[in-house]
Amino acid sequence: PGVMWSTDVGSQRCVGCGLATLARLALILASNLQPTEAAAAEAFYSWLQEHCNAKGLEDTFVGSFGHEGSLLRGVGTSRSRRAGELVFCVSPKCGFLVPGAFTEAAKVREALSASEADVYPPDVRLAFRIAKELHKGPSSFYAHYLATLPTTDDYRKFHPAFMEGFANHWPKAFSYLGRVHGKAFKKEGAVAAALPTFDEFKLAYVHVRTRTFDGSGLLPLIDLLNTGPDSSLNLEPVYDPSVNLVCMQSLRELYAGEELLIDYAAAKEGPLGMFTIYGFALPATYYKDYVLSVDDLGCIAWKSTWPQRARPGRPERGQNLVRGFPESNSWCSGP
């Protein structure tokens, strides 16, 4: 037996959760996660259950999955599922949300006063809040959640935000962050040691831009879900305001051990947009009908210096990366 779900989010019940948990642990051990990663995943799951009213965790697991020749950290199901079944749910109260997301009760508590917050865009205000939690370290309520997110060193291995010479979006964004960082935090009147550093603010902003869910902010576990071509997507989000839970529902039948994948709007974003935001794009065949834009042509010029800018070595697990993106994707190879 595993976790049995009713169609009503609020009345879900667990049958045989002990056996389900053993199955999940077995899949974690078989998924090539390092021991420290597996321990962090279990601590994160315990936090979700204790504080976030999470449902269905007994039948999901964090593991490593193959994507275009690389192993990426993601979330899988430890048992088979019917189409239309709720796979897992989390409460928005444990996320980092923009004002008004999901319910009035779930509004983000601004890092700045209301009058000051109006000066800054929502993504920057959200980065303020996350940076403050990063600065708290292990004492933060969100420490187990933040431990699942990439570090600056992780991002440096694959993300254009930390790659020299990539001109799309990030340089201007970081320049703006540099101008507002000291002004925003120093207005709180705290001693310098209690304020987030610029590097923490920068990391928090990259989290916001790369991990925001459906424009609402960051939601734990949901932001660990990977994506793929349309034919491989198997989850869609649903929200039940009566119990204030965001759930993932299966789009088709799922088999035990299968990775759970959601839509990143890859077709809408285009390959350059995907690479700029997430640090990867889908295989070139996905974009065979894509028309090159002016920004794409700029990517072609930047690509010519990729071998000198890219860091050598095998990509590590846990990174949302398709290896060899600039070399293998035909859209970035010129007219």
Kinemage of the C-alpha trace (Angstrom):
@kinemage 1
@onewidth
@group {chain A} dominant
@subgroup {mainchain}
@vectorlist {calphas} color= white
{ca pro a 1} P 0.000 0.000 0.000
{ca gly a 2} L 0.980 3.620 -0.475
{ca val a 3} L -0.703 6.966 0.011
{ca met a 4} L -4.326 6.976 -1.066
{ca trp a 5} L -5.785 10.321 -2.079
{ca ser a 6} L -9.366 11.459 -2.308
{ca thr a 7} L -10.335 13.987 -4.979
{ca asp a 8} L -10.829 16.576 -2.215
{ca val a 9} L -7.497 18.143 -1.232
{ca gly a 10} L -8.692 18.862 2.269
{ca ser a 11} L -9.684 15.282 3.064
{ca gln a 12} L -6.579 13.426 1.959
{ca arg a 13} L -5.526 10.509 4.146
{ca cys a 14} L -2.470 8.294 4.385
{ca val a 15} L -2.637 4.492 4.339
{ca gly a 16} L 0.553 2.517 4.934
{ca cys a 17} L 2.791 5.567 5.163
{ca gly a 18} L 5.540 3.535 6.845
{ca leu a 19} L 5.897 1.221 3.861
{ca ala a 20} L 5.678 4.177 1.482
{ca thr a 21} L 8.505 5.929 3.328
{ca leu a 22} L 10.706 2.829 3.045
{ca ala a 23} L 10.049 2.722 -0.706
{ca arg a 24} L 10.995 6.398 -0.992
{ca leu a 25} L 14.214 5.880 0.944
{ca ala a 26} L 15.126 2.937 -1.288
{ca leu a 27} L 14.676 5.084 -4.399
{ca ile a 28} L 16.749 7.896 -2.885
{ca leu a 29} L 19.595 5.455 -2.211
{ca ala a 30} L 19.357 4.111 -5.766
{ca ser a 31} L 19.249 7.541 -7.414
{ca asn a 32} L 22.970 8.420 -7.158
{ca leu a 33} L 22.560 11.201 -4.607
{ca gln a 34} L 25.591 11.752 -2.422
{ca pro a 35} L 25.067 10.862 1.287
{ca thr a 36} L 25.112 14.537 2.273
{ca glu a 37} L 22.532 15.324 -0.430
{ca ala a 38} L 20.301 12.459 0.720
{ca ala a 39} L 20.533 13.628 4.339
{ca ala a 40} L 19.669 17.204 3.329
{ca ala a 41} L 16.685 15.933 1.323
{ca glu a 42} L 15.369 13.982 4.330
{ca ala a 43} L 15.798 17.012 6.631
{ca phe a 44} L 13.968 19.139 4.045
{ca tyr a 45} L 11.097 16.615 3.872
{ca ser a 46} L 10.822 16.583 7.674
{ca trp a 47} L 10.606 20.386 7.673
{ca leu a 48} L 7.873 20.297 5.015
{ca gln a 49} L 5.824 17.806 7.024
{ca glu a 50} L 6.236 19.609 10.335
{ca his a 51} L 5.718 23.202 9.234
{ca cys a 52} L 4.158 23.312 5.760
{ca asn a 53} L 1.115 21.034 5.908
{ca ala a 54} L 2.672 19.057 3.051
{ca lys a 55} L 0.725 16.107 1.650
{ca gly a 56} L 1.964 13.135 -0.358
{ca leu a 57} L 5.643 13.324 0.556
{ca glu a 58} L 5.616 9.650 1.528
{ca asp a 59} L 5.353 8.711 -2.139
{ca thr a 60} L 7.800 11.182 -3.663
{ca phe a 61} L 11.589 11.400 -3.468
{ca val a 62} L 14.444 13.730 -4.383
{ca gly a 63} L 16.953 11.984 -6.643
{ca ser a 64} L 19.164 12.246 -9.715
{ca phe a 65} L 17.682 11.800 -13.198
{ca gly a 66} L 19.211 11.676 -16.671
{ca his a 67} L 18.836 14.708 -18.960
{ca glu a 68} L 20.742 14.890 -22.237
{ca gly a 69} L 23.720 12.994 -20.871
{ca ser a 70} L 23.818 14.728 -17.472
{ca leu a 71} L 22.488 13.702 -14.064
{ca leu a 72} L 20.224 16.391 -12.622
{ca arg a 73} L 18.608 16.570 -9.238
{ca gly a 74} L 14.836 16.391 -9.427
{ca val a 75} L 11.720 14.900 -7.844
{ca gly a 76} L 10.269 11.480 -8.634
{ca thr a 77} L 7.254 9.380 -7.671
{ca ser a 78} L 7.897 6.195 -5.715
{ca arg a 79} L 4.663 4.530 -6.822
{ca ser a 80} L 2.473 4.385 -9.906
{ca arg a 81} L -0.220 7.033 -10.341
{ca arg a 82} L -3.482 7.364 -12.175
{ca ala a 83} L -4.120 10.276 -14.536
{ca gly a 84} L -5.658 13.181 -12.653
{ca glu a 85} L -4.326 12.061 -9.261
{ca leu a 86} L -2.903 14.555 -6.777
{ca val a 87} L 0.779 13.729 -6.355
{ca phe a 88} L 1.831 16.128 -3.581
{ca cys a 89} L 0.777 19.420 -2.007
{ca val a 90} L 2.524 22.190 -0.049
{ca ser a 91} L 1.276 25.245 1.774
{ca pro a 92} L 2.167 28.642 0.276
{ca lys a 93} L 2.943 29.876 3.809
{ca cys a 94} L 6.352 28.174 3.565
{ca gly a 95} L 7.297 29.869 0.313
{ca phe a 96} L 8.729 33.242 -0.625
{ca leu a 97} L 5.779 34.894 -2.350
{ca val a 98} L 4.986 38.150 -4.102
{ca pro a 99} L 2.227 40.230 -2.472
{ca gly a 100} L -1.241 38.800 -3.034
{ca ala a 101} L -0.110 35.388 -4.272
{ca phe a 102} L -2.702 32.654 -3.666
{ca thr a 103} L -4.454 34.224 -0.632
{ca glu a 104} L -4.408 37.434 1.333
{ca ala a 105} L -3.035 35.485 4.293
{ca ala a 106} L -0.099 34.365 2.169
{ca lys a 107} L 1.130 37.871 1.378
{ca val a 108} L 4.836 38.288 1.720
{ca arg a 109} L 6.017 40.210 4.779
{ca glu a 110} L 8.053 42.929 3.159
{ca ala a 111} L 11.705 43.322 4.109
{ca leu a 112} L 11.179 47.076 3.865
{ca ser a 113} L 8.445 49.374 5.128
{ca ala a 114} L 5.388 49.692 2.891
{ca ser a 115} L 6.365 53.169 1.692
{ca glu a 116} L 9.905 52.090 0.815
{ca ala a 117} L 8.796 48.810 -0.770
{ca asp a 118} L 6.773 50.689 -3.372
{ca val a 119} L 10.029 52.048 -4.788
{ca tyr a 120} L 11.371 48.633 -5.811
{ca pro a 121} L 10.044 46.040 -8.305
{ca pro a 122} L 8.413 42.895 -6.818
{ca asp a 123} L 11.323 40.611 -7.760
{ca val a 124} L 13.820 42.911 -6.017
{ca arg a 125} L 11.614 43.139 -2.921
{ca leu a 126} L 11.406 39.366 -2.826
{ca ala a 127} L 15.188 39.158 -3.163
{ca phe a 128} L 15.483 41.480 -0.136
{ca arg a 129} L 13.526 39.019 1.943
{ca ile a 130} L 15.406 35.914 0.780
{ca ala a 131} L 18.770 37.640 1.300
{ca lys a 132} L 17.864 38.335 4.925
{ca glu a 133} L 17.055 34.656 5.461
{ca leu a 134} L 20.284 33.581 3.741
{ca his a 135} L 22.198 35.868 6.069
{ca lys a 136} L 20.651 34.190 9.125
{ca gly a 137} L 22.162 30.855 8.110
{ca pro a 138} L 21.090 27.819 10.190
{ca ser a 139} L 18.951 29.999 12.481
{ca ser a 140} L 16.547 30.866 9.649
{ca phe a 141} L 13.118 29.219 9.682
{ca tyr a 142} L 13.785 28.467 5.999
{ca ala a 143} L 17.260 26.969 6.520
{ca his a 144} L 16.323 23.443 5.344
{ca tyr a 145} L 14.592 24.875 2.278
{ca leu a 146} L 17.445 27.248 1.404
{ca ala a 147} L 19.883 24.336 1.705
{ca thr a 148} L 18.172 22.733 -1.328
{ca leu a 149} L 18.857 25.752 -3.558
{ca pro a 150} L 22.051 26.175 -5.621
{ca thr a 151} L 24.952 28.028 -4.062
{ca thr a 152} L 26.926 30.725 -5.852
{ca asp a 153} L 29.600 28.115 -6.630
{ca asp a 154} L 26.917 25.865 -8.145
{ca tyr a 155} L 25.618 28.675 -10.350
{ca arg a 156} L 29.139 29.565 -11.509
{ca lys a 157} L 29.415 26.143 -13.142
{ca phe a 158} L 26.489 26.603 -15.502
{ca his a 159} L 24.464 29.802 -15.213
{ca pro a 160} L 25.014 32.860 -17.480
{ca ala a 161} L 24.360 35.213 -14.546
{ca phe a 162} L 27.862 34.301 -13.370
{ca met a 163} L 29.551 33.982 -16.771
{ca glu a 164} L 31.780 36.799 -17.948
{ca gly a 165} L 30.639 38.500 -21.126
{ca phe a 166} L 27.024 37.301 -21.256
{ca ala a 167} L 25.237 40.583 -21.943
{ca asn a 168} L 21.570 39.580 -21.848
{ca his a 169} L 19.673 40.861 -18.736
{ca trp a 170} L 22.092 40.023 -15.930
{ca pro a 171} L 24.719 42.817 -16.135
{ca lys a 172} L 22.066 45.546 -16.032
{ca ala a 173} L 20.179 43.756 -13.260
{ca phe a 174} L 23.274 43.417 -11.080
{ca ser a 175} L 24.205 47.041 -11.694
{ca tyr a 176} L 20.783 48.065 -10.389
{ca leu a 177} L 21.109 45.751 -7.370
{ca gly a 178} L 24.450 47.337 -6.535
{ca arg a 179} L 22.873 50.795 -6.492
{ca val a 180} L 19.987 49.846 -4.194
{ca his a 181} L 21.662 47.299 -1.894
{ca gly a 182} L 23.263 49.554 0.679
{ca lys a 183} L 20.486 52.136 0.584
{ca ala a 184} L 17.714 49.602 1.089
{ca phe a 185} L 19.187 47.639 3.976
{ca lys a 186} L 20.882 50.505 5.813
{ca lys a 187} L 17.529 52.258 6.174
{ca glu a 188} L 16.555 49.519 8.605
{ca gly a 189} L 19.076 50.919 11.068
{ca ala a 190} L 20.696 47.571 11.886
{ca val a 191} L 24.406 47.127 12.472
{ca ala a 192} L 26.367 46.183 9.367
{ca ala a 193} L 27.033 42.609 10.555
{ca ala a 194} L 23.286 41.942 10.717
{ca leu a 195} L 22.662 43.067 7.128
{ca pro a 196} L 22.860 40.810 4.071
{ca thr a 197} L 25.978 41.248 1.957
{ca phe a 198} L 25.742 42.220 -1.688
{ca asp a 199} L 26.747 38.668 -2.671
{ca glu a 200} L 23.823 37.303 -0.625
{ca phe a 201} L 21.504 39.842 -2.240
{ca lys a 202} L 22.783 38.895 -5.700
{ca leu a 203} L 22.338 35.166 -5.001
{ca ala a 204} L 18.825 35.785 -3.691
{ca tyr a 205} L 17.927 37.708 -6.851
{ca val a 206} L 19.166 34.872 -9.067
{ca his a 207} L 17.018 32.471 -7.012
{ca val a 208} L 13.995 34.690 -7.600
{ca arg a 209} L 14.558 35.023 -11.339
{ca thr a 210} L 15.340 31.347 -11.939
{ca arg a 211} L 12.999 29.590 -9.494
{ca thr a 212} L 9.788 31.634 -9.371
{ca phe a 213} L 6.699 29.486 -9.834
{ca asp a 214} L 3.987 30.817 -12.150
{ca gly a 215} L 4.813 34.419 -11.262
{ca ser a 216} L 3.889 33.879 -7.604
{ca gly a 217} L 7.298 33.377 -6.005
{ca leu a 218} L 9.296 30.418 -4.719
{ca leu a 219} L 7.497 27.344 -3.358
{ca pro a 220} L 9.448 24.571 -1.598
{ca leu a 221} L 9.705 21.213 -3.402
{ca ile a 222} L 7.784 22.570 -6.391
{ca asp a 223} L 10.847 24.585 -7.406
{ca leu a 224} L 12.910 21.363 -7.502
{ca leu a 225} L 10.807 20.027 -10.387
{ca asn a 226} L 12.560 19.890 -13.758
{ca thr a 227} L 11.100 20.240 -17.237
{ca gly a 228} L 11.429 18.601 -20.638
{ca pro a 229} L 9.861 18.524 -24.115
{ca asp a 230} L 6.072 18.770 -24.156
{ca ser a 231} L 5.629 15.031 -24.648
{ca ser a 232} L 7.455 14.294 -21.367
{ca leu a 233} L 5.556 16.718 -19.116
{ca asn a 234} L 3.457 14.836 -16.575
{ca leu a 235} L 2.317 17.332 -13.909
{ca glu a 236} L 0.184 20.452 -13.714
{ca pro a 237} L -0.462 22.743 -10.729
{ca val a 238} L -3.818 23.081 -8.976
{ca tyr a 239} L -4.728 25.310 -6.053
{ca asp a 240} L -7.423 24.709 -3.426
{ca pro a 241} L -8.161 27.999 -1.628
{ca ser a 242} L -10.367 26.242 0.949
{ca val a 243} L -7.278 24.621 2.517
{ca asn a 244} L -4.618 26.977 1.073
{ca leu a 245} L -2.604 24.209 -0.610
{ca val a 246} L -0.783 24.243 -3.938
{ca cys a 247} L -0.806 20.729 -5.399
{ca met a 248} L 0.705 18.920 -8.359
{ca gln a 249} L -1.689 16.751 -10.327
{ca ser a 250} L -0.703 14.000 -12.772
{ca leu a 251} L -1.496 14.652 -16.428
{ca arg a 252} L -1.280 10.942 -17.312
{ca glu a 253} L -0.496 7.601 -15.734
{ca leu a 254} L 2.897 7.565 -13.988
{ca tyr a 255} L 5.139 4.630 -13.167
{ca ala a 256} L 7.106 4.111 -9.953
{ca gly a 257} L 10.522 5.795 -10.119
{ca glu a 258} L 9.507 8.233 -12.887
{ca glu a 259} L 10.715 11.821 -12.684
{ca leu a 260} L 8.026 14.469 -12.221
{ca leu a 261} L 8.219 17.218 -14.868
{ca ile a 262} L 6.350 20.514 -15.263
{ca asp a 263} L 6.036 23.125 -17.994
{ca tyr a 264} L 8.660 25.912 -17.948
{ca ala a 265} L 7.018 27.622 -20.960
{ca ala a 266} L 10.036 26.692 -23.084
{ca ala a 267} L 8.243 27.374 -26.364
{ca lys a 268} L 7.210 30.853 -25.202
{ca glu a 269} L 10.590 31.786 -23.739
{ca gly a 270} L 12.584 30.545 -26.744
{ca pro a 271} L 16.059 29.041 -26.426
{ca leu a 272} L 17.858 32.251 -25.480
{ca gly a 273} L 15.213 33.107 -22.901
{ca met a 274} L 15.474 29.641 -21.367
{ca phe a 275} L 19.257 29.807 -21.257
{ca thr a 276} L 19.225 33.336 -19.801
{ca ile a 277} L 16.753 32.444 -17.040
{ca tyr a 278} L 17.577 28.836 -16.216
{ca gly a 279} L 21.042 28.200 -17.604
{ca phe a 280} L 19.896 25.573 -20.116
{ca ala a 281} L 17.695 25.111 -23.168
{ca leu a 282} L 15.901 22.044 -24.462
{ca pro a 283} L 17.540 20.005 -27.277
{ca ala a 284} L 17.904 21.747 -30.626
{ca thr a 285} L 15.174 19.624 -32.249
{ca tyr a 286} L 12.634 21.269 -29.917
{ca tyr a 287} L 13.396 24.643 -31.546
{ca lys a 288} L 13.633 23.513 -35.173
{ca asp a 289} L 10.959 26.037 -36.207
{ca tyr a 290} L 12.290 28.864 -34.039
{ca val a 291} L 13.145 32.125 -35.848
{ca leu a 292} L 16.377 33.856 -34.798
{ca ser a 293} L 15.938 37.214 -33.071
{ca val a 294} L 18.394 40.080 -32.628
{ca asp a 295} L 19.210 38.766 -29.144
{ca asp a 296} L 19.847 35.303 -30.583
{ca leu a 297} L 22.382 36.789 -32.978
{ca gly a 298} L 24.107 38.362 -29.994
{ca cys a 299} L 24.238 34.905 -28.449
{ca ile a 300} L 26.007 33.622 -31.527
{ca ala a 301} L 28.741 36.222 -31.045
{ca trp a 302} L 29.040 35.348 -27.349
{ca lys a 303} L 29.108 31.628 -28.120
{ca ser a 304} L 32.376 32.013 -30.021
{ca thr a 305} L 34.175 32.675 -26.720
{ca trp a 306} L 32.361 29.922 -24.769
{ca pro a 307} L 35.337 27.495 -24.576
{ca gln a 308} L 37.412 30.183 -22.832
{ca arg a 309} L 34.611 31.229 -20.478
{ca ala a 310} L 33.160 27.844 -19.536
{ca arg a 311} L 34.566 26.082 -16.518
{ca pro a 312} L 36.056 22.674 -17.299
{ca gly a 313} L 35.021 19.424 -15.672
{ca arg a 314} L 31.955 17.251 -15.443
{ca pro a 315} L 28.788 19.050 -14.343
{ca glu a 316} L 27.857 18.115 -10.797
{ca arg a 317} L 24.580 16.545 -9.747
{ca gly a 318} L 21.776 18.798 -8.618
{ca gln a 319} L 22.160 21.419 -11.311
{ca asn a 320} L 19.465 22.337 -13.806
{ca leu a 321} L 21.798 21.962 -16.763
{ca val a 322} L 21.902 20.525 -20.243
{ca arg a 323} L 25.581 19.937 -20.916
{ca gly a 324} L 27.130 21.480 -24.024
{ca phe a 325} L 24.197 23.828 -24.688
{ca pro a 326} L 25.999 26.435 -26.861
{ca glu a 327} L 27.883 23.798 -28.849
{ca ser a 328} L 24.998 21.394 -29.506
{ca asn a 329} L 21.971 23.634 -30.022
{ca ser a 330} L 21.751 24.525 -33.687
{ca trp a 331} L 19.728 27.708 -33.057
{ca cys a 332} L 22.872 29.368 -31.682
{ca ser a 333} L 25.143 28.538 -34.605
{ca gly a 334} L 24.491 31.377 -37.011
{ca pro a 335} L 22.090 31.954 -39.947
